[in-house]
Each structure stands twice: as structure tokens, then as C-alpha cells.
Amino acid sequence: MLFQPTIFSQREIFTFTFVNIVLSLSATAVLSKFAEKNNYDPLIYVFISARNKELALPYFLSYFDNLDYPPSRMILHVRADHCADRTIDILEEWITHAVRKYREIDTKFVRTPERYEKSHKGSQFEKDEAIISHMIELKMEAMSRARKKFANYILFFDSDVFLTDSKVISKLIKFNPTITAPMLTSSSRHSNFWAGMNDDFYLEYSNEYDEILTRTQGGCFEVALVHSCVLVKLTDPKIDLITFDPTEIEIQNLPYDDIITFSVSARRAGLGSYICNEDEYGFLEYPRPSGDPFDVGQRLINDLVIDSFRGNKYLAVSQPFNKYITTNGTLDTAGLSQIYYINLDRRPGRRDVIEKMLGLAGLKAQRVQGVDGKTLTEERMRQMGVKKVEGYLDSFHKRPITNGEIGCLISHHNIWKDVIKNDYSQVLILEDDAQLHPNFKGNLKQLLQEIKCIEWDLIFLGYKFVYQEGYHTEQVGDIRSLQTADYVYWAVGYLLSGTGAEKLVAANPLAHALPVDEFLPIMYDRTDLIKWKHLFPKRDLRAFIHNPPLLVQRFYKLDNGLYVSDTEETDVQESQVQISNLKKYESAKNAREKLAGPIGDDGKMEELSFSNERNKTTGLAWI
């Protein structure tokens, strides 16, 4: 007897499909309740995709394996293809050890072809569309498999995300929205969310974005879109209405984009996308267009590591991945005669930080032993020709100059004399609490090229205006980033010419000792210290600022939350001056820097501490 296929009506097909969805969601819900009753952590299906991520993967995998979430409750779905670098090699090596740790690992690595080729028409758009189409397929496949595994959550994870908060998954689960993402730090103003979306479904900047990014407000906020690291609750019945495929949504002019489609479909299903910024969860590599050279990618990674120095820990990799880390090779001075940095002997931690930072930026520098105010006595100052200005009081603290400020002035003065002695034409002078901004070396070299056509003595690379309003600066010729200097503070980082050094030394600042960031504005005749200007009659220093700044001052905090200063804590005639009037500093720091976390007053910063106990099962040797 021949088999006769059953023919179903459209209504019956819809009914069967609906019942299947309900049963699937019901099974997931039942298993979720069972897990909750038996104190099991939710089962998480983790989607990881990588394409040409050799530079990022050592950091990504180091931090991923350090997550404080039971590996037995994680199923990994790892995909890599079209890689022209060592991405697949790194993943395969990691998988051989990680397979014994996680509940299950589903991998698919395709070695050829190494890259997406343009169509015969040569259209970049068609090439990009092919990449997006493939990503849509991968994500839809992961969603389907996660449901079949009855996972409670699926975590979509880009391999250029470094989660430094080991408890981030548990925190996101506790927040409880169906679609949640941890806010990630990146270079510039980039992050992993959009606060607004315009009528064409593309990014629209808003004040809300800046408020969330700078943590003016803390919490979990509904936003237009989240990406790169997104936790999705699969037990929510509305999840089945969400898609990555724009062809499944009947919306005119919807861009062919998986991330935008996911956000729009979620909103249509009545689900919001939430970004959480209560803690420092981790970092996100600044996006670079495909096809950028390897060294550009290396610089972006290095910039991110440099940026991590703002906190109390910096990005690092676990020992097995050290062999994949590329160094800058030969360091140089970016065309300058010399780069100096000032560091006290009792601050080895700060020395370590500034040297690592300069090395990542590709720069070599000479350490200058700072004169420690704690060791200065009246006799030693007399021998060095230091005389305080009688009657001087700090504008903010209303107290005399401290020994720390005198030591700082002497340290800078020693460098100025060294510049003259060696007949250097232009140098960079840094203090050990300088925090370099992204692409510091590239921007520095560009500046040096641009100022060849002008006469200058000093250029502040990092500064703060003494008055936040009412200051006056003017652009210098056609150099858009260079402006005349108004009354600014900070000697944390500045360029100095040979003629500039001669003018500063000729003014004999030690004979009329003032804090260095008060002395310098006097020398270009922009100061409020009218009473003391006559002490320096020749005030013709040609001073400028780079706008925007190329660096900023890092602020070290004690465990009690107070900021520590090597220049303002000492005073020869009074007991130790307490750190006070923090308004002087607060105006120069945004909310993000306030959350940097306590750092010991030595300035020591730790690499990520990879837990040996947690990673024992991987068979890898961890730091």
C-alpha cells in the first residue's frame, strides 16, 4: 500500500506551529523552575563569533575564562571563518583545554576562504551585505540551538569585549530585563549602546547618551539599541517574536543589519533593550573598518589597554596567550630631542604605570628622579638657592607653598637646565600621573609637524582652565588644534623648546619659589597673582595649548576616598596639610574618572588576577 501524505490546511499548520512554540517555551519554563527550586544557576547558551580577531582574542579569552559563573551551566557556541590571521589557531588551542571545563562546546571553524571578496561589480556594499547575511545566519542558528538545549538565557558575545568584572553575568541576571547589556568602556565616546535612533533607524546622539556614558546617573536604562555583549532571557514568551533577519519584518527602509533588526523587532514585541552602568564591567575595542592594516588594530588595542590605567587594574592576558601578544618593537621619541618623566623614588608603582603606558604608545623616555618634598629641609633648600615668596597663599587652600610644591618646581627646573645643557631643540616633559589619550604618539607627531611653521616656547598637552568660564583663547593660524594659552593649571605634560627652557631658567624661579603651575602662567602673563608678577619682569614666554588635550592627570585615591597629592600634602612650617577643598580637582574630572576605584597612594596598579582555583580544570598555566 502506497503512503499517502497528509495535506494540512493553513489554519492547521498555524495551530501546530503555535502549539509547538508554546510547548517549547513551557518546557523551558518548567526546567527553569526546576533549576530554581534545586538552586541551580540558570543555563546560559553563549554565542561567540570571531573574524580576524588575533589581537583581541588573548584578552577576550583570558577574561572570559575568569568569569565567576559555573562553567557547568554554560554551553558555548563558537564560530570563526574568513580569517586571514591566527584567530582560528588561538581558538583551537583554547578549545582543547576549555572542552574539559564547560558543559558543552559547539564549534565550527572554516579556514577558507580567508576573506570576503567583492562581487564582480566591485561593490563594497555587496561585500558588507554578504558579511551581515552570514552573521544573521549564525545568530539565528544560535537562537534555535539555545532553545533546543532548553537554555534559560543566551549571551551574544563579540570577541572584542573584555569583561573585567568577573561577576557580570550574575549581575545582569539579577537586573532581570529580558534584553540586558553591561555598559562597556572604549576609546573616545564609543560604547555598546545607542540612546537614540532616528526615523531612518540609525544612531541619533542625545544628552541621555552622555549622561549614561559618564554615569551622571547610575542604574539600568532602556535605550534604543544594545550590542556586542547582550544577555537575552529565553523564558520570556515574547522572545519568539524577535529576529535578526530584516526580511522577516515588514518595515519599509529598514537597514539590512542584524543588530538594528534585533532592536526594532524587540521593540515591536513590546520588549525594551536595557543598558546597565552601575559598575565598571569591562572594555570594548574601538571598531575599525575591515581592511585596516595590522598595526592600526594593534594601536587600537594598545590604546584600550592604556585607557584601562584610569582604573585600579589594567588589561592583561593570562600566561598561555602571552605568545600571541605583539609588542611595539623599537621605541622612539617621536622626533623629539628627548622625553622626560618625573618620578619620586618612593613611588615605584607610578613609575611602573607610566613606563608601561609609554611603551604601549611606542615611546621611550628618560626617568628624572623627582625631588621629594618629604625630604626637604630649610638647610637643603638654602643650599639649593630656594627662597619662598613671603606672603604667598594658595588661591584655593589659602595656605603657604608646601614642600611638595617646592620639590615639584625643583624637579621641573632640573629638566629645564638639562635641556639647555644638552642643547635640545624640543622635548616632552611628563609627570608620572599623566594619563595618555588614544593615539597619543600619532597626534603628537602630527602636532610637531604642524608647529614647524610657528615660533613657540611651551605647549600644554594636558591642562585645566583655572576659570571654567570667561577664559580667552585664539586659534593659531591654520593649526586647528593649537590655541593661545589662557590662565591654566597643571604641568602634567607639556612640550618645551630650547628657547623656552632658557627663558624659564633665566627667570630664576627658585629665588622666588611658587608652585610650577602658577609660575608658568606668570611667564606668559596670564595670571591672577598680580602681586607677584614684578618678581619676574620678563614675561614673554610664547605659550599655547593643544585643544583637545592629548593627556590628562590621573588622580590617585586612598581607601577612604580622599585624593592623595605628593605636592599638597607637605608643609615645612605646619603639620601635614590634610587633603581638602577637592573642588579644585572635581572640576577637572568627569564622572567616569570618579569611579576609577581606590588606588594605593603608591599608585600601584594590578593586572587582572586570574584565579588559579577557578581555572584548574582547563589545564592551562595561569598567572
C-alpha positions in Angstrom: 0.0 0.0 0.0 1.4 3.4 -1.0 2.0 6.0 1.6 -0.5 8.9 1.2 0.9 12.2 2.5 -1.5 14.1 4.7 -2.4 17.6 3.4 -2.9 20.2 6.2 -4.7 23.4 5.8 -3.1 26.8 6.6 -5.1 27.1 9.8 -3.9 23.6 10.9 -0.3 24.5 10.1 -0.6 27.7 12.1 -2.1 25.8 15.0 0.6 23.1 15.0 3.3 25.8 14.9 1.7 27.7 17.8 1.4 24.6 19.9 5.0 23.7 19.2 6.2 27.1 20.3 4.1 27.0 23.5 5.3 23.5 24.3 8.9 24.6 23.8 8.6 27.7 25.9 6.6 25.7 28.5 9.4 23.1 28.7 12.0 25.9 29.1 9.9 27.5 31.8 9.4 24.2 33.6 13.1 23.4 33.5 13.8 26.9 34.7 11.5 26.4 37.7 13.1 23.1 38.4 16.6 24.6 38.3 15.5 27.4 40.6 13.9 25.0 43.0 17.1 22.9 43.2 19.3 26.0 43.5 20.9 25.5 40.0 22.3 28.5 38.3 20.4 29.3 35.0 21.7 27.5 32.0 23.4 30.0 29.6 24.0 29.5 25.9 27.0 31.6 24.9 27.3 32.7 21.3 30.9 33.7 20.4 31.9 34.8 16.9 35.4 35.8 15.7 36.8 37.1 12.4 40.3 38.4 12.2 40.5 38.9 16.0 44.0 37.7 16.7 44.8 40.9 18.5 41.7 40.9 20.7 41.3 37.2 21.4 44.1 36.8 24.0 42.4 39.4 26.2 38.8 38.2 25.4 39.6 34.5 26.3 41.6 35.4 29.4 38.7 37.4 30.8 36.0 35.0 29.6 37.6 32.1 31.4 37.9 34.2 34.5 34.1 34.9 34.7 32.7 33.9 38.1 29.9 31.8 36.7 29.7 27.9 36.9 31.2 26.6 33.6 28.9 23.5 34.0 26.0 25.9 33.4 27.4 27.3 30.2 27.1 25.9 26.7 29.5 27.6 24.2 28.6 28.1 20.5 31.9 29.2 18.9 32.1 30.2 15.2 35.1 31.6 13.2 35.5 32.0 9.4 37.1 34.1 6.7 40.2 34.7 8.9 43.4 35.9 7.4 45.3 35.9 10.8 45.8 33.4 13.7 42.2 33.7 15.0 41.3 30.0 14.4 44.7 28.8 15.8 44.1 30.7 19.0 40.6 29.4 19.4 41.6 25.8 18.6 44.3 25.9 21.2 41.9 27.3 23.8 39.2 24.8 22.9 41.4 21.8 23.6 41.7 22.8 27.2 38.3 24.5 27.7 36.3 21.4 26.5 37.0 19.8 29.9 35.7 22.8 31.7 32.4 23.9 30.1 29.1 21.9 29.9 29.3 21.7 26.1 31.2 23.4 23.3 29.8 23.5 19.8 32.4 24.8 17.3 32.7 25.4 13.6 35.8 26.9 12.1 36.1 27.5 8.4 39.7 28.3 7.2 39.0 29.0 3.6 38.4 31.4 2.0 40.4 33.8 4.2 38.4 36.9 3.4 35.2 38.1 1.8 35.7 39.1 -1.7 33.9 42.0 -3.5 31.3 40.9 -6.1 32.1 41.1 -9.8 30.6 44.5 -9.7 33.2 45.6 -7.2 30.6 46.9 -4.7 31.8 47.3 -1.1 28.1 47.4 -0.2 27.5 43.9 -1.6 30.6 42.6 0.3 29.3 44.1 3.6 25.8 42.6 2.9 27.4 39.2 2.5 29.1 39.6 5.9 25.9 40.7 7.5 23.9 37.9 5.9 26.3 35.3 7.3 26.2 36.9 10.8 22.4 36.8 10.6 22.5 33.0 9.8 24.9 32.4 12.7 22.8 34.3 15.2 19.5 32.7 14.2 21.2 29.3 14.3 22.4 30.0 17.8 19.0 31.1 19.0 17.4 27.9 17.6 20.0 25.7 19.3 19.7 27.5 22.6 16.0 26.8 22.6 16.6 23.1 21.8 19.0 22.9 24.7 16.3 24.5 26.9 18.7 27.3 27.9 17.4 30.0 30.2 19.5 32.7 28.6 21.5 33.3 25.5 24.5 35.6 25.7 25.6 37.1 22.4 29.3 37.9 22.8 31.6 39.6 20.4 35.3 38.6 20.7 36.5 42.2 21.1 34.8 42.5 24.5 36.9 42.2 27.7 34.7 41.6 30.8 36.9 42.6 33.7 34.0 42.3 36.2 34.0 38.5 36.9 30.5 38.7 38.3 28.9 40.5 35.4 26.7 37.6 34.3 25.1 37.1 37.7 24.6 40.9 38.0 22.8 41.0 34.6 20.6 38.1 35.6 19.7 39.9 38.8 18.7 43.1 36.9 16.1 40.9 35.2 15.1 42.7 32.0 14.6 40.3 29.0 17.3 42.1 27.0 20.2 43.5 29.0 23.8 44.6 28.3 26.6 45.8 30.6 27.9 49.2 29.6 31.5 48.8 28.3 34.3 51.4 28.2 36.0 52.1 24.9 38.2 54.7 23.4 36.7 58.1 22.7 32.9 58.3 23.3 32.2 54.9 21.8 30.3 52.2 23.8 27.9 49.3 23.2 24.6 51.1 23.1 22.6 53.7 21.3 20.5 56.0 23.4 18.5 57.2 20.4 17.5 56.0 17.0 16.3 58.3 14.2 13.5 57.8 11.7 15.9 56.0 9.4 16.8 53.6 12.1 20.3 54.9 12.6 22.2 56.3 15.6 21.0 59.6 16.9 23.1 61.2 19.6 21.4 62.6 22.6 22.1 64.1 26.0 20.9 60.9 27.5 23.7 59.0 25.9 26.3 61.2 27.6 24.5 61.0 30.9 24.6 57.2 30.8 28.2 57.1 29.4 29.6 59.4 32.0 27.5 57.8 34.8 25.8 61.1 35.7 23.0 58.7 36.6 23.6 55.1 37.6 21.3 52.1 37.0 19.7 50.2 34.2 18.2 52.3 31.4 16.0 51.5 28.5 17.8 52.6 25.3 17.3 52.3 21.6 19.9 49.5 21.0 22.5 47.4 22.7 25.2 45.3 21.1 28.5 43.4 21.4 27.6 41.8 24.8 23.9 41.2 25.2 22.1 38.8 27.6 18.6 37.6 26.4 16.1 35.8 28.6 14.7 32.9 26.6 11.9 32.1 29.1 10.1 35.3 28.1 7.2 34.2 25.7 7.8 37.3 23.6 11.3 36.2 22.6 9.9 34.2 19.7 8.8 37.4 18.0 12.4 38.7 17.9 14.6 38.2 14.8 17.9 39.3 13.4 16.7 39.0 9.8 15.2 42.2 8.4 13.4 40.2 5.7 11.1 38.8 8.4 9.9 42.3 9.3 7.6 44.2 7.1 9.0 47.7 7.7 9.9 50.0 4.8 13.5 51.2 4.6 14.7 49.0 7.5 18.5 48.7 7.1 19.9 45.3 6.2 21.6 45.0 9.6 21.3 42.2 12.2 21.8 44.5 15.3 19.3 47.2 14.2 16.7 44.5 13.2 17.1 42.8 16.6 16.4 46.1 18.4 13.4 47.1 16.1 11.8 43.6 16.4 12.2 43.6 20.1 10.5 47.0 20.4 7.7 45.8 18.2 7.3 42.8 20.5 7.0 45.1 23.5 10.5 44.4 24.8 12.9 47.1 25.8 16.7 47.0 25.4 18.5 47.9 28.6 22.0 49.1 29.4 23.4 48.9 32.9 26.1 51.2 34.1 26.2 50.7 37.9 29.7 49.2 37.8 32.8 49.1 35.6 32.0 45.9 33.7 34.7 45.8 31.1 36.1 47.2 27.8 35.2 47.2 24.2 37.7 47.6 21.4 37.1 50.6 19.3 35.7 49.5 15.9 38.0 49.5 12.9 36.8 49.1 9.3 37.7 45.8 7.7 40.8 46.0 5.7 42.7 48.3 8.1 46.4 47.3 8.5 47.5 45.1 11.3 49.4 48.0 13.0 46.2 50.1 13.2 44.5 47.3 15.0 47.5 46.9 17.3 47.3 50.6 18.2 43.6 50.4 19.0 44.2 47.5 21.3 47.1 49.4 22.9 45.0 52.5 23.3 42.4 50.4 25.1 45.0 49.0 27.5 46.3 52.5 28.1 42.8 53.7 28.8 42.4 50.9 31.4 45.1 52.5 33.5 42.4 55.0 34.6 41.1 52.4 36.9 42.8 50.4 39.6 43.6 47.5 37.3 44.8 47.3 33.8 44.1 45.0 31.0 46.3 41.9 30.8 46.3 38.4 29.4 46.7 35.1 31.1 50.1 33.3 30.6 49.1 30.9 27.7 48.2 33.8 25.5 51.4 35.9 26.0 52.9 34.4 22.9 50.2 36.0 20.8 50.8 39.5 22.2 52.7 41.7 19.7 55.0 44.3 21.2 55.7 47.7 19.6 59.3 46.7 18.8 61.7 49.6 18.8 60.6 52.6 20.8 61.5 56.2 19.9 60.9 59.8 20.9 58.5 60.6 18.0 61.0 63.1 16.6 61.7 65.0 19.8 65.1 65.5 21.3 64.1 63.8 24.5 61.1 62.7 26.5 61.4 63.1 30.3 59.1 61.9 33.1 59.4 62.9 36.7 59.0 60.2 39.4 59.7 60.0 43.1 61.8 57.1 44.4 59.0 56.3 46.9 56.5 55.9 44.0 57.7 52.7 42.2 54.1 51.9 41.3 53.6 55.1 39.4 56.9 54.5 37.6 55.7 51.1 36.5 52.4 52.6 35.2 53.9 55.5 33.2 56.6 53.2 31.7 54.0 50.6 30.7 51.9 53.4 29.2 54.7 55.0 27.3 55.8 51.6 26.0 52.3 50.8 24.7 52.3 54.2 23.0 55.6 53.3 21.3 57.6 55.9 23.1 60.9 55.8 25.1 61.6 58.2 27.9 64.2 59.2 30.4 63.3 59.0 34.1 64.1 62.0 36.2 64.3 61.4 39.9 61.8 63.8 41.5 62.8 66.0 44.4 60.7 64.7 47.3 59.2 67.4 49.5 59.2 65.0 52.4 63.0 65.1 52.5 63.4 68.8 52.0 64.7 70.8 55.0 65.3 74.5 55.4 69.0 73.9 55.2 68.8 71.9 52.0 66.6 74.4 50.3 69.0 77.2 51.3 71.9 75.3 49.7 69.8 74.9 46.5 69.1 78.6 46.4 65.4 78.2 47.2 63.6 81.1 48.7 59.9 81.2 49.4 57.8 84.2 48.4 56.8 85.9 51.6 53.1 86.4 51.9 52.1 84.0 49.1 48.9 82.0 49.8 47.5 79.3 47.6 44.4 80.7 45.8 42.3 77.7 46.8 43.7 76.4 50.1 44.7 79.8 51.4 48.0 78.3 52.7 51.7 78.9 52.0 53.6 76.9 49.4 54.2 73.3 50.6 57.5 71.4 50.5 55.9 69.1 47.9 55.2 72.0 45.6 58.8 73.2 46.1 60.1 69.7 45.2 58.0 69.7 42.1 59.3 73.1 41.0 62.9 72.0 41.5 62.3 68.8 39.6 61.0 70.7 36.6 63.8 73.2 36.9 66.4 70.4 36.8 64.9 69.3 33.5 64.9 72.8 32.0 68.6 73.0 32.9 69.3 69.6 31.3 67.6 70.8 28.1 70.0 73.8 27.9 73.0 71.7 28.8 72.3 69.2 26.0 71.2 71.9 23.5 67.9 70.1 22.9 65.6 71.8 20.5 62.3 70.4 21.7 61.4 68.0 24.5 58.3 66.5 26.1 58.1 66.7 29.9 55.7 64.4 31.8 54.8 63.8 35.4 54.3 60.2 36.4 50.5 60.7 36.9 49.9 61.6 33.2 47.1 59.6 31.5 47.7 59.5 27.8 44.7 59.8 25.4 44.2 57.5 22.4 46.6 57.7 19.5 48.9 59.9 21.6 52.0 59.3 19.6 50.2 59.8 16.3 48.7 63.1 17.4 52.0 64.2 18.9 53.8 63.6 15.7 51.2 65.5 13.8 51.4 68.4 16.2 55.2 68.5 15.8 54.8 68.7 12.1 52.3 71.5 12.2 54.2 73.7 14.6 57.3 73.8 12.4 55.9 77.0 10.8 55.5 79.0 14.1 57.7 80.2 16.9 56.8 78.7 20.2 58.3 78.1 23.7 55.8 75.9 25.5 52.7 73.9 24.6 50.4 72.4 27.2 49.3 68.9 26.2 47.2 68.5 29.4 45.7 71.3 31.4 42.7 72.7 33.1 41.4 76.2 32.9 41.5 78.0 36.3 38.2 79.6 35.4 35.7 77.3 33.7 34.0 80.4 32.2 35.4 83.6 30.8 38.7 82.3 29.6 40.0 83.6 26.2 42.0 81.6 23.6 42.5 82.1 19.9 43.4 79.6 17.2 46.9 79.8 15.9 46.9 80.4 12.2 45.7 77.4 10.3 46.6 74.9 13.1 43.1 73.9 14.2 44.3 72.1 17.3 46.6 74.9 18.6 45.3 77.8 20.7 46.9 80.6 22.7 47.1 79.7 26.4 45.0 81.4 29.0 45.4 81.0 32.7 45.7 77.2 33.1 46.9 74.8 35.7 48.8 71.5 35.5 52.4 70.8 34.4 51.5 67.1 34.0 52.6 67.2 30.3 54.0 69.9 28.0 56.3 70.4 25.1 59.2 72.8 25.7 61.6 74.3 23.2 65.2 75.1 23.8 64.4 78.8 23.9 61.6 78.2 26.2 63.9 76.4 28.7 66.3 79.3 28.5 63.6 81.8 29.4 62.3 79.7 32.3 65.8 79.2 33.8 66.7 82.9 33.2 63.7 83.9 35.4 65.4 82.3 38.4 62.2 80.7 39.7 63.9 79.1 42.7 64.8 82.5 44.1 61.1 83.3 44.2 59.6 79.8 44.7 56.0 79.5 43.6 54.1 76.3 42.5 55.2 75.4 39.0 51.6 75.7 37.7 51.5 79.2 39.0 54.9 80.1 37.8 54.3 79.1 34.2 51.2 81.3 33.6 53.1 84.3 35.1 55.8 83.7 32.5 53.3 84.2 29.7 51.5 87.0 31.6 48.2 85.2 32.2 47.7 85.0 36.0 45.7 86.3 38.9 48.9 86.6 41.0 49.2 90.3 40.2 51.0 90.9 43.4 53.9 88.7 42.5 54.3 89.5 38.8 57.0 92.0 39.4 59.3 89.2 40.6 59.5 88.0 37.0 59.8 91.2 34.9 60.4 89.4 31.6 57.2 87.6 30.9 57.5 86.8 27.2 57.0 83.0 27.1 55.2 82.0 23.9 52.7 79.5 25.4 49.9 77.5 23.7 47.5 74.7 24.5 46.6 71.7 22.3 42.8 71.5 22.1 41.6 68.9 22.7 44.2 67.8 25.3 46.4 64.9 24.4 46.6 63.8 28.1 45.0 64.3 31.4 46.1 64.0 35.0 45.3 60.7 36.8 44.0 61.1 40.4 45.1 58.6 43.0 42.7 57.8 45.8 43.2 56.4 49.2 40.8 53.7 50.5 38.9 56.4 52.4 38.0 58.0 49.1 40.3 61.1 49.5 42.7 62.0 46.8 46.4 61.9 47.5 48.8 64.5 46.2 52.6 64.5 46.5 52.7 68.2 46.2 50.0 69.4 48.5 50.4 67.1 51.5 53.7 68.5 52.8 54.5 71.8 54.6 57.7 72.7 56.4 56.3 75.0 58.9 53.0 73.3 59.7 51.8 69.8 60.4 50.9 67.7 57.4 48.3 69.5 55.3 45.1 67.5 55.0 43.7 66.9 51.5 40.9 69.4 51.3 39.0 71.7 49.0 38.6 68.9 46.4 36.6 71.3 44.2 40.0 72.2 42.7 40.1 68.7 41.3 36.5 67.9 40.8 36.1 70.5 38.0 38.8 68.6 36.0 37.3 65.1 36.3 34.3 63.7 34.7 32.0 61.2 36.4 33.7 58.2 34.8 37.1 59.1 36.4 35.5 59.4 39.8 34.6 55.7 39.5 38.2 54.7 38.9 38.2 53.0 42.3 40.7 53.3 45.1 44.4 53.0 44.2 47.0 52.9 46.9 48.9 56.2 47.5 51.9 54.5 45.9 49.9 54.3 42.7 50.4 50.6 42.3 48.1 49.1 39.8 47.3 45.4 39.4 47.0 43.2 36.4 43.9 41.2 36.3 44.2 38.5 39.0 43.3 35.2 37.2 42.1 32.8 39.8 44.1 29.6 39.8 41.4 27.7 41.6 38.7 28.5 39.0 40.9 27.7 36.1 42.4 24.5 37.4 40.3 22.3 35.1 41.5 24.0 31.9 44.9 22.5 32.1 46.4 25.9 31.3 49.1 27.7 33.3 47.6 30.9 34.6 49.2 34.0 36.1 
